[in-house]
């Protein structure tokens, strides 16, 4: 797992945490990496299924300094990528690459082919 600066949580991981019944694999994965900083893409906030506004407010309040925007550098880096897995995936991969982060997702292969470090906490919850 590369991404030495920290972890970038993808939508499925945030949704799992928010569910109230977080997967033991996800919880264990995050606990075992508690020394790493956790980041969230602003894109993930907009993509969460069935958003709970009070939970989103708490999350954005707690992680305000760790919510990463899509700026012009991110967009330019994404423009050079294959968008076969989707534009949001390419933008998230660009965010991870530019900030030296590892995407924590259920689809690590979608990010790896774009050059981003990625890991599946359900498969690698050690």
GIQUIGI-V671673 format. One record per residue. SS is DSSP state (2 for helix, 1 for strand, 0 for the rest). OMEGA is omega in degrees with one decimal (999 if undefined). Layout:
# GIQUIGI-V671673
SS_OMEGA / SS_OMEGA
This chain:
# GIQUIGI-V671673
0_174.5 / 0_-177.5 / 0_-172.4 / 0_-175.6 / 0_179.4 / 1_-175.3 / 1_174.9 / 1_-175.6 / 1_178.4 / 0_-175.2 / 2_-178.6 / 2_179.0 / 2_177.1 / 2_179.4 / 2_178.5 / 2_179.7 / 2_-178.0 / 2_-173.2 / 0_-175.9 / 0_178.0 / 0_-176.7 / 0_178.5 / 0_175.8 / 2_179.3 / 2_179.9 / 2_179.4 / 2_179.2 / 2_178.5 / 2_-178.4 / 2_178.0 / 2_-178.9 / 0_178.9 / 0_-175.3 / 0_178.1 / 0_-179.7 / 0_176.6 / 1_-179.7 / 1_178.6 / 1_177.2 / 1_174.3 / 1_175.7 / 2_178.4 / 2_-179.6 / 2_179.2 / 2_-179.3 / 2_-176.8 / 2_-177.7 / 0_177.7 / 0_179.0 / 0_-175.4 / 0_175.1 / 0_-172.9 / 2_179.4 / 2_177.0 / 2_178.0 / 2_178.0 / 2_178.0 / 2_179.8 / 2_-178.3 / 2_174.8 / 2_-178.2 / 2_-175.1 / 0_-175.1 / 2_-179.1 / 2_-177.6 / 2_173.6 / 1_-173.7 / 1_179.4 / 0_168.2 / 0_180.0 / 0_-176.5 / 2_178.5 / 2_178.3 / 2_179.8 / 2_179.3 / 2_177.9 / 2_179.3 / 2_-178.0 / 2_-179.8 / 0_-176.3 / 0_172.1 / 0_-178.2 / 0_-179.4 / 0_178.9 / 0_178.4 / 0_-179.5 / 2_179.8 / 2_176.8 / 2_178.8 / 2_178.6 / 2_177.6 / 2_176.7 / 2_178.3 / 2_177.8 / 2_-179.1 / 2_-178.7 / 2_-176.8 / 2_-178.4 / 0_-179.9 / 0_-179.1 / 1_174.8 / 1_178.9 / 1_176.9 / 1_-168.1 / 0_173.0 / 0_-178.4 / 0_-175.4 / 2_-179.0 / 2_178.9 / 2_-179.6 / 2_-179.4 / 2_-179.6 / 0_178.0 / 0_177.3 / 0_-179.6 / 0_171.5 / 1_-178.5 / 1_-179.3 / 1_177.3 / 0_-177.5 / 0_178.1 / 0_179.2 / 0_-173.9 / 0_-175.4 / 0_-179.5 / 0_999
